Amino acid sequence: MLRITKATDPIVVNTITVCIYSPPGIGKTSTGYTAEKPLLVDFDKGSHRSKNRRDSVQVETWDDVLAITADDLKPYKTVVVDTAGRALDVLTPAIIKANAKHGRGGALTLQGYGELKTQFIAWTKFIRSFGLDVVLLSHSDETKSGDEMIERLDIQGGSKNEIYKSADVMGRLFLNGQKRWLNFSPTDTTFGKNPAGLAPIEVPDFKDAPDFLAGIITKIKGHLNELSAEQTEVAGLLADWKAKVDAAAKAEDFNALMPLGKDLDERIRENAKRVLVKAARDKEILFDVKAGGFVGKQAGAANGTAKPTNGTAAPAAEEAKPAEPATDTKPAAEPKKAKAKKGEQETLPVAADEREPGVEG
């Protein structure tokens, strides 16, 4: 049976994938060890250099990774991949060994690179299926773009794009003077994903904050779940309004809904107008401008003032204004002024560009 999540059903975020990148020697591994109950999968063979070292798996071949079982992971809450780039290097010969068509001269073919991306992302999803967060650590390199140096993940081929897409959160670890900082926001020259809108965070001494990354991940998941809860509430409000509109059969029913529309939650008010207008149009119920309300089709045609409801009409949440009576003494509008009025344009503020280079949500 197809598992359908209704618009009114909450989507709870229990696990996320976090990517943290930096040049060598900034403290990626030590930062990874501050996640909640971490198990570090050590592809880079550098866990021994960490001052706050915890449990790790020393990887020689991809078979060591495939040997990890659900029972092995039960004591842990986070799997830290150190580093993602080196993990892909270890996976490469396993792919060629499994299918010679995926490699040529020890390097992957185009088809092989596709298999590399597929298998690695599938493995991270497999880890998350056990209820664990995944932290992908990566070295960074620099590439010149015009006069600027762009800092990006040091990962082979197009695989880095899959990391960009699969990560829920991406942050850059860097030094500013003698202090280390973690920034999840993108800039002109760096990548980032910051769904929780976190400000740059100063990295503390891990002796004083052994659960540094665990706290950040908890905060991000909390924010994502708040968004889900609000979306569920809004969907429920709109569903309630639609049920009332669907029950309306006559012009009188639609008129009775109009004053209710003004009291709706502002988050759904505009959508509620469109729902009301479309339902009336589908039932061939017209809106009488002079009367300031809905009328039946025949009544509207008789007095000539009814207009078909369309996507621009919004009677539900606004007071209907009575039409001004026509008089013979009222001067006609001057054509030149009317033309000038139509030519006027409103200058709108331009939204600030987040300037995120190449990261897909």
C-alpha positions in Angstrom: 0.0 0.0 0.0 1.3 3.5 -0.9 2.2 5.4 2.2 0.8 8.9 1.7 1.6 11.8 4.1 -1.3 14.1 4.2 -0.7 17.9 4.1 -2.0 18.1 7.7 0.3 15.3 8.9 3.5 16.5 10.7 6.8 15.4 9.2 9.2 14.8 12.1 12.9 15.3 11.5 14.7 12.7 13.6 18.0 12.5 11.8 20.0 14.8 9.5 23.2 14.7 7.5 25.7 17.4 8.4 28.7 18.3 6.3 31.7 20.2 7.8 34.7 21.2 5.7 37.9 23.0 6.2 41.6 23.1 5.3 43.7 20.4 7.0 44.7 21.0 10.7 41.8 23.2 11.7 40.2 20.5 13.9 37.5 18.7 11.9 38.1 15.3 13.5 38.0 16.7 17.0 34.8 18.6 16.2 33.2 15.4 14.8 34.0 13.7 18.1 31.8 16.3 19.9 28.6 14.9 18.2 26.2 12.8 20.3 27.6 9.4 21.0 29.8 9.4 17.9 31.4 6.5 16.1 34.1 7.8 13.7 34.7 5.8 10.5 38.3 6.6 10.0 39.1 6.6 6.2 41.8 9.3 6.7 43.8 7.4 9.3 44.0 10.5 11.5 41.9 9.8 14.5 45.0 9.2 16.6 45.8 12.9 16.3 42.6 14.0 18.0 42.9 15.2 21.7 39.3 14.1 22.5 39.4 10.8 20.6 36.5 8.4 21.1 35.4 5.1 19.4 36.5 4.6 15.7 36.5 2.1 12.9 39.9 1.9 11.1 39.1 1.3 7.4 41.4 -0.5 5.0 38.9 -1.4 2.3 35.2 -0.9 1.6 34.5 -4.4 2.9 35.3 -3.0 6.4 32.4 -0.5 5.9 30.0 -3.2 4.6 30.8 -5.3 7.7 29.2 -2.7 10.0 25.9 -4.1 11.3 22.9 -2.7 13.1 24.1 -4.3 16.3 27.5 -2.6 16.0 25.7 0.8 15.8 23.3 0.3 18.8 25.5 2.1 21.3 25.9 5.2 19.1 23.8 8.2 17.9 26.1 9.6 15.3 28.3 8.2 12.5 31.2 10.5 11.6 32.7 9.9 8.2 36.3 11.2 8.2 36.7 12.2 5.4 34.0 11.9 2.7 36.6 12.4 0.0 38.8 9.6 1.2 35.7 7.4 1.7 35.0 7.8 -2.0 38.6 6.9 -2.8 38.2 3.7 -0.9 34.9 2.9 -2.5 36.3 3.4 -6.0 38.4 0.1 -6.3 35.4 -1.9 -4.9 33.2 -0.6 -7.7 35.7 -1.5 -10.4 36.3 -4.9 -8.8 32.5 -5.6 -8.8 32.1 -4.5 -12.5 35.1 -4.1 -14.8 33.0 -1.9 -17.1 33.0 0.8 -14.4 36.8 1.3 -14.6 39.6 1.8 -17.1 43.2 1.8 -16.1 42.3 1.9 -12.4 40.2 5.0 -12.8 36.4 5.2 -13.0 34.5 5.5 -16.2 31.6 7.9 -16.5 29.3 5.1 -15.7 31.6 4.2 -12.8 31.3 7.7 -11.3 27.5 7.4 -11.5 27.8 4.2 -9.5 30.1 5.8 -7.0 27.7 8.6 -6.2 24.7 6.2 -6.0 26.4 3.7 -3.7 27.9 6.3 -1.3 24.6 8.2 -0.9 22.7 4.9 -0.5 25.2 4.0 2.3 24.6 7.3 4.2 20.8 6.8 3.9 21.3 3.2 5.2 23.1 4.6 8.3 20.3 7.1 8.9 17.7 4.3 8.7 19.0 3.1 12.0 18.1 6.4 13.6 21.6 7.9 13.5 22.8 11.3 12.4 25.6 11.4 9.8 28.4 13.9 9.9 30.5 14.1 6.7 33.9 15.7 7.3 35.7 17.0 4.2 39.0 18.7 3.3 38.6 21.9 1.3 40.5 23.2 -1.7 40.5 26.5 -3.5 39.7 27.3 -7.1 40.1 30.7 -8.8 37.0 32.5 -10.2 38.0 35.8 -11.7 39.9 37.7 -9.0 38.4 35.6 -6.1 39.3 32.3 -4.6 36.3 30.0 -4.1 36.7 27.5 -1.3 34.9 24.2 -2.0 34.9 20.5 -1.0 38.0 18.5 -1.9 36.2 15.5 -3.4 36.8 13.7 -6.7 34.8 14.4 -9.8 31.1 15.3 -9.7 30.7 13.4 -6.4 31.0 16.7 -4.5 27.7 17.8 -6.0 26.0 14.8 -4.5 27.4 15.8 -1.1 26.1 19.3 -1.6 22.6 18.0 -2.4 22.4 15.3 0.2 23.6 17.4 3.2 20.8 19.0 5.2 23.4 21.3 6.8 26.8 22.5 5.6 29.3 24.5 7.5 32.8 25.8 7.1 35.4 25.6 9.9 38.0 28.3 9.7 40.5 30.4 11.7 40.1 34.1 12.3 43.1 35.3 14.2 43.7 32.8 17.0 40.0 31.7 17.2 38.2 28.9 15.3 34.7 29.6 13.9 32.0 27.4 12.4 29.8 29.2 9.8 26.9 27.5 8.1 25.9 30.5 6.0 27.1 30.7 2.3 29.2 33.7 1.2 30.5 35.0 -2.1 33.4 32.6 -1.9 32.3 29.7 0.3 29.5 27.1 0.3 27.0 26.6 3.1 23.5 25.5 4.1 21.9 27.1 7.1 18.2 26.1 7.5 18.1 27.2 11.1 19.6 30.6 10.4 22.5 30.2 12.9 25.0 33.0 13.3 28.7 32.1 13.0 29.7 30.1 16.1 33.0 30.4 17.9 34.4 27.0 18.5 35.2 26.5 22.2 37.8 24.4 23.9 36.4 20.9 23.8 37.5 20.2 27.3 34.8 22.7 28.4 32.3 21.8 25.7 32.7 18.1 24.9 29.1 18.0 23.3 29.6 21.1 21.1 28.4 19.6 17.8 25.7 17.6 19.5 24.1 20.8 20.8 24.2 22.4 17.3 22.6 19.4 15.7 19.8 19.3 18.3 19.1 23.0 17.7 18.9 22.5 14.0 16.5 19.6 14.2 14.4 21.5 16.7 14.1 24.4 14.2 13.2 22.0 11.3 10.5 20.4 13.5 9.1 23.8 14.4 8.7 24.6 10.7 7.0 21.2 10.1 4.6 21.9 13.0 3.7 25.3 11.7 3.2 24.0 8.2 0.9 21.3 9.6 -1.1 23.9 11.5 -1.5 26.1 8.4 -2.6 23.1 6.3 -5.2 22.2 8.9 -6.6 25.7 8.9 -6.9 25.8 5.1 -8.5 22.4 5.1 -11.2 23.5 7.5 -12.0 26.5 5.4 -12.1 24.5 2.2 -14.6 22.1 3.9 -16.9 25.0 4.6 -16.6 26.4 1.1 -17.3 23.0 -0.4 -20.5 22.8 1.6 -21.7 26.1 0.1 -24.3 25.4 -2.6 -26.2 28.7 -3.1 -25.3 32.4 -3.4 -26.6 32.9 0.2 -24.1 30.3 1.4 -21.2 32.1 -0.2 -22.4 35.4 1.2 -22.5 33.9 4.7 -18.8 32.9 4.3 -17.6 36.4 3.3 -17.5 38.0 6.8 -15.9 34.8 8.2 -13.1 35.3 5.7 -12.0 38.6 7.3 -11.4 36.8 10.6 -9.2 34.0 9.2 -5.6 33.6 10.2 -3.5 35.9 8.1 -1.3 33.0 7.1 -4.1 31.5 5.0 -6.2 34.6 4.2 -5.0 35.1 0.6 -5.3 31.4 -0.2 -8.8 31.3 1.4 -10.0 34.1 -1.0 -8.8 32.1 -4.0 -10.6 28.9 -2.7 -13.9 30.8 -2.2 -13.7 32.5 -5.6 -12.9 29.3 -7.5 -15.6 27.3 -5.7 -18.2 30.0 -6.7 -17.1 30.1 -10.3 -17.2 26.3 -10.5 -20.8 26.4 -9.3 -21.7 29.3 -11.8 -22.4 31.7 -8.9 -21.6 35.3 -9.8 -20.5 38.3 -7.7 -22.7 41.4 -8.0 -20.5 44.5 -7.7 -23.4 46.8 -7.1 -25.0 44.6 -4.4 -21.6 43.7 -2.9 -22.3 40.0 -2.8 -22.8 36.8 -4.6 -25.9 36.2 -6.6 -27.4 33.5 -8.7 -26.5 33.4 -12.4 -30.0 34.4 -13.6 -30.3 37.2 -11.1 -27.0 38.6 -12.1 -27.8 38.4 -15.8 -31.1 40.2 -15.2 -29.6 43.4 -13.6 -26.4 43.3 -15.7 -24.1 44.1 -12.7 -22.9 40.6 -11.9 -19.4 39.7 -12.9 -17.9 36.2 -13.2 -15.7 35.4 -10.3 -12.1 34.9 -11.2 -8.6 34.6 -9.6 -8.4 38.3 -9.0 -11.6 38.7 -7.1 -11.3 38.8 -3.3 -14.7 39.4 -1.7 -14.2 37.0 1.2 -12.0 39.1 3.4 -12.8 42.7 2.4 -15.8 44.9 3.1 -17.8 45.4 -0.1 -18.0 49.0 -1.1 -21.3 50.3 -2.5 -21.1 51.5 -6.0 -21.4 55.3 -6.4 -24.5 56.4 -8.2 -24.0 57.8 -11.7 -24.9 61.5 -12.1 -25.1 63.7 -15.2 -23.2 66.5 -13.4 -20.1 64.5 -12.6 -17.3 65.6 -14.9 -15.5 63.0 -16.9 -11.9 62.2 -16.1 -9.4 64.1 -18.3 -7.8 61.8 -20.8 -4.3 63.1 -20.3 -4.4 62.7 -16.5 -5.8 59.2 -16.9 -3.0 58.3 -19.2 -0.4 59.6 -16.8 -2.0 57.7 -14.0 -1.7 54.5 -16.0 1.9 55.2 -16.7 2.9 55.5 -13.1 5.1 52.6 -11.8 5.7 51.6 -8.3 9.4 51.1 -7.3 9.7 47.9 -5.3 12.6 47.1 -3.0 14.9 44.3 -4.3 15.5 41.4 -2.0 19.1 40.9 -0.8 20.9 38.1 -2.6 22.1 35.4 -0.4 24.9 34.8 -2.9 25.2 31.1 -2.4 27.5 29.6 -5.0 26.3 26.4 -6.4 24.6 24.8 -3.4 21.3 23.0 -4.2 18.8 22.7 -1.4 
